[in-house]
Amino acid sequence: MPFRPARNAIALTFLVFSLLFSGSSCAIRRRVISRQGGNPAQKLQVAGEATLIEIVARQYRAIHDFSATADMVPALGSAEKNHITEYKDVRAYILLRKPAFIRIIGLYPVVRSKAFDMASNGASFRLYVPSHNAFIEGNNRVIQPSPNKLENLRPQHFVDALLVLPVDLKTEKVLLENLTDEDQASYILHVIREQNGQLRLLRTIWFNRTNLHISRQLIFDDKGNILTDARYSEWKLYDNVPFPKHFEINRPQDEYGVVIDLVKMEINKGVADDKFELEQPAGTTLRTVGETPPQPAAAPATSQGKTDRQ
């Protein structure tokens, strides 16, 4: 028989370990790996870049619009500053229509009076906060962050988190990471783009390897800082479309976040144009953010209230 060193080495290794650990004084314990949120008996799925990219695209294509009732826990502060204040038991109504129309109405606990109302068409937004008698409007982009964190709130942040955009293979490239250990089992798509001869990390999209559902998305700014950290769990079928029931959305630089648990969900039933219209209530103070402050003489009072431009 010809000599096979590789096979003989394996056999020798097995023999040595058998002799070492066959004594009665040595205890052997087999551990079953039970990762957080996983079933120990559930096998891990195997997928490549193309499959994961298609999962994101298919999920995005499946939804044209939705209307949802949700329990919401908004929070102000950040883990980095070791201070977070949560506001529990807020009931929210969320309306969304692609590509970027969204309306979110939040109601206070118990009395269910309006806590906030915000809407966006993708380019501009409007936000009404009754407790501050404030009506804020402006560009969706936060060009210069305001010390007033309320003025940094944008409905578009929720669109980016609720609907994970497909990868644009014409302008973007991906790198696949398999992060599987005793604590978790995830595939991570690193979405990058070349700009001015340098590579920039745009997003990372995480997939749970037990079911290949999207479990997390990180969105980064030009300097590599996290803009949005969105986590998804408890995927269910709503009108035959898979969608997560539980969301955790954090904006660390803006120092706010929100936890969303869906109570009721209707997908692709149609949402009319007027549902996204938010008019300024009479008597409220208007602030327009993202524009050059005009001279005082150019900002006369209106019939809807004073105009206070930033």
C-alpha positions in Angstrom: 0.0 0.0 0.0 1.4 3.4 -0.9 2.4 5.7 2.0 -0.1 8.6 2.6 1.4 11.0 5.1 -1.6 13.2 5.4 -4.0 10.3 6.2 -1.5 8.7 8.6 -1.0 12.0 10.4 -4.7 12.3 11.0 -4.9 8.7 12.2 -2.0 9.3 14.6 -3.5 12.5 16.0 -6.8 10.7 16.6 -5.0 7.8 18.3 -3.0 10.2 20.6 -6.1 12.0 21.7 -8.0 8.8 22.3 -5.2 7.5 24.5 -4.9 10.8 26.4 -8.6 11.2 27.1 -9.8 7.6 27.5 -8.8 7.4 31.1 -11.6 7.4 33.7 -10.0 10.4 35.4 -10.7 12.7 32.5 -14.2 14.1 32.1 -15.6 14.8 28.7 -18.4 17.2 28.1 -20.1 18.0 24.8 -21.4 21.6 24.6 -24.4 22.5 22.4 -24.0 26.0 21.1 -27.2 28.1 21.6 -26.7 31.5 20.2 -28.8 34.5 21.3 -32.2 34.3 19.6 -31.4 31.0 17.9 -32.5 27.4 18.2 -29.7 25.0 19.0 -31.3 22.4 16.7 -31.6 24.8 13.8 -29.0 24.4 11.1 -27.1 27.4 9.8 -27.9 28.5 6.3 -25.1 28.9 3.7 -25.3 31.7 1.2 -23.0 33.8 -1.0 -22.9 37.4 -2.0 -25.3 37.1 -4.9 -27.9 35.3 -2.8 -27.7 37.9 0.0 -27.9 40.8 -2.5 -31.0 39.3 -4.0 -32.6 38.8 -0.6 -32.3 42.6 0.1 -33.6 43.5 -3.4 -36.5 41.0 -3.1 -37.6 42.4 0.3 -37.5 45.9 -1.1 -39.5 45.1 -4.2 -42.2 43.3 -2.2 -43.3 46.5 -0.5 -44.9 49.5 -2.3 -46.6 51.0 0.7 -47.8 50.2 4.2 -49.8 51.6 7.1 -49.0 50.4 10.6 -50.0 50.9 14.2 -47.1 50.5 16.6 -46.0 50.8 20.2 -43.1 53.1 20.3 -40.4 53.9 22.9 -38.5 57.1 21.9 -35.3 57.8 23.7 -33.0 60.8 24.0 -29.3 60.7 24.9 -26.5 58.3 23.9 -24.6 55.3 25.2 -21.4 57.2 24.6 -22.5 59.9 27.1 -23.9 57.3 29.5 -27.3 58.9 29.7 -30.5 57.8 28.0 -34.0 58.9 28.8 -36.8 56.7 27.5 -40.5 57.8 26.9 -42.6 54.7 27.1 -46.0 53.7 26.0 -46.2 56.0 23.0 -48.7 54.9 20.4 -47.6 55.6 16.8 -49.2 55.5 13.4 -46.8 55.0 10.5 -47.6 55.5 6.9 -45.1 54.9 4.2 -45.0 54.9 0.4 -42.1 54.4 -1.9 -39.8 55.9 -2.8 -39.6 58.1 0.3 -43.0 59.4 1.5 -43.6 58.9 5.2 -45.9 60.2 7.9 -45.5 59.3 11.6 -48.0 60.5 14.3 -47.1 59.8 17.9 -49.6 59.9 20.8 -48.9 60.4 24.5 -49.7 57.6 26.9 -53.1 57.3 28.6 -54.6 60.5 27.3 -53.5 59.7 23.7 -53.1 63.4 22.8 -50.7 64.2 19.9 -47.0 64.2 21.0 -45.6 64.8 17.5 -46.6 64.7 13.8 -44.0 64.5 11.0 -44.1 64.0 7.3 -41.7 63.9 4.4 -41.7 63.6 0.6 -38.1 62.5 0.5 -36.6 65.9 -0.2 -38.2 68.1 2.5 -39.9 67.5 5.8 -42.4 69.0 8.3 -42.5 68.4 12.0 -45.2 69.6 14.5 -44.5 69.4 18.2 -47.6 70.6 20.1 -45.9 70.7 23.6 -43.4 73.2 22.2 -46.0 75.0 20.0 -43.4 74.5 17.3 -43.7 73.7 13.6 -40.4 72.9 11.9 -39.8 72.5 8.2 -36.8 72.3 5.9 -34.4 70.1 3.9 -34.1 66.4 4.7 -30.3 66.7 4.9 -28.8 67.9 8.2 -26.2 70.2 6.7 -25.3 71.8 10.0 -26.4 69.9 13.1 -28.3 72.0 15.6 -27.6 72.0 19.4 -31.4 71.5 19.7 -31.6 67.8 19.0 -35.3 68.1 18.1 -34.3 70.1 15.0 -32.0 67.3 13.8 -34.9 64.9 13.6 -35.7 63.8 10.1 -38.5 61.5 8.9 -36.0 60.2 6.2 -34.0 58.5 9.0 -37.0 56.3 9.6 -37.4 55.5 5.9 -33.8 54.5 5.6 -34.2 52.1 8.6 -37.7 50.7 7.8 -36.9 49.9 4.1 -33.4 48.6 3.5 -32.3 49.8 0.1 -31.0 47.3 -2.5 -27.3 47.3 -3.4 -26.6 49.3 -6.5 -24.1 47.2 -8.3 -23.5 49.9 -10.9 -21.9 52.2 -8.3 -21.3 50.0 -5.3 -19.3 47.0 -4.4 -19.7 44.5 -1.7 -17.4 42.4 0.6 -18.9 39.4 2.4 -17.9 38.6 6.0 -18.9 35.4 7.8 -19.1 36.3 11.5 -19.9 32.9 13.1 -18.8 32.1 16.6 -20.4 30.9 19.9 -22.3 34.1 20.4 -23.7 34.8 17.0 -24.0 33.5 13.4 -24.2 36.3 10.9 -23.3 37.1 7.3 -22.3 40.8 6.8 -22.4 42.6 3.5 -20.0 45.5 3.5 -21.3 48.0 0.9 -18.5 50.3 -0.3 -18.1 52.9 -3.0 -15.0 54.4 -4.6 -14.9 58.2 -4.4 -12.0 60.4 -5.5 -9.8 57.3 -5.6 -10.6 56.2 -2.1 -12.9 53.5 -0.8 -15.8 54.6 1.4 -17.9 52.3 3.6 -21.5 53.2 3.1 -23.4 50.5 4.9 -23.2 47.1 6.4 -26.2 44.7 6.1 -26.3 41.8 8.6 -28.2 38.5 8.0 -29.1 35.9 10.6 -27.6 32.7 9.4 -30.4 30.6 10.9 -33.0 32.0 8.5 -31.2 34.6 6.3 -33.5 37.4 7.5 -31.9 40.9 7.7 -31.0 41.4 11.4 -29.1 44.7 11.3 -28.1 47.6 9.2 -25.4 50.2 9.9 -25.3 53.4 7.8 -22.0 55.5 8.0 -21.1 59.1 7.2 -18.1 60.2 5.1 -15.7 59.8 8.1 -16.8 56.3 9.0 -19.0 57.3 12.0 -22.3 55.5 12.5 -25.3 57.6 11.4 -28.0 54.9 11.8 -27.9 51.6 13.7 -31.1 49.7 12.9 -31.8 46.2 14.2 -34.6 43.9 13.1 -36.2 40.8 14.7 -39.4 38.8 15.0 -40.0 38.5 11.3 -43.6 37.7 10.4 -45.9 37.6 7.4 -48.1 40.6 6.8 -50.4 40.2 3.8 -48.0 37.5 2.6 -45.0 39.8 2.8 -42.2 39.1 5.4 -41.5 42.1 7.6 -39.9 42.5 11.1 -42.3 43.1 14.0 -39.6 44.6 16.2 -37.3 47.5 15.3 -34.5 49.2 17.3 -33.3 52.4 15.5 -30.5 54.5 17.0 -29.0 57.8 15.7 -25.9 58.1 18.0 -24.7 61.4 16.6 -28.1 63.0 16.9 -28.5 61.4 20.3 -31.9 59.9 19.8 -33.3 56.5 19.2 -36.6 54.6 19.1 -37.9 51.1 19.7 -40.9 50.1 17.5 -43.1 47.1 18.0 -45.8 46.6 15.4 -49.3 46.1 16.6 -51.1 46.1 13.3 -49.7 46.2 9.7 -51.2 46.4 6.3 -48.9 46.1 3.3 -49.7 47.3 -0.3 -53.3 48.3 0.4 -52.6 51.9 -0.9 -52.0 55.1 0.9 -53.6 58.3 -0.5 -51.6 61.5 -1.2 -53.4 63.5 1.3 -52.3 61.2 4.1 -48.8 62.7 3.7 -49.9 66.3 3.9 -49.1 68.1 7.1 -50.2 71.8 7.4 -49.0 74.2 10.0 -51.5 74.7 12.8 -52.6 78.3 13.4 -50.8 80.0 16.2 -47.6 77.9 16.1 -44.1 79.2 15.7 -42.5 78.3 12.4 -38.8 77.4 12.1 -37.2 76.7 8.8 -34.0 74.8 9.2 -31.1 74.4 6.7 -31.4 77.9 5.3 -29.5 81.2 5.7 -31.2 83.3 8.4 -32.9 86.3 6.8 -32.8 89.8 8.1 -35.6 90.5 10.7 -37.4 92.9 8.3 -37.8 90.0 5.9 -39.6 87.8 8.3 -43.0 89.4 9.0 -45.6 87.7 11.1 -48.1 85.5 9.2 -51.7 84.6 9.9 -50.5 81.2 11.1 -48.1 82.7 13.7 -44.7 84.2 14.0 -41.9 83.2 11.7 -38.6 82.3 13.3 -36.1 81.2 10.7 -32.8 79.6 11.3 
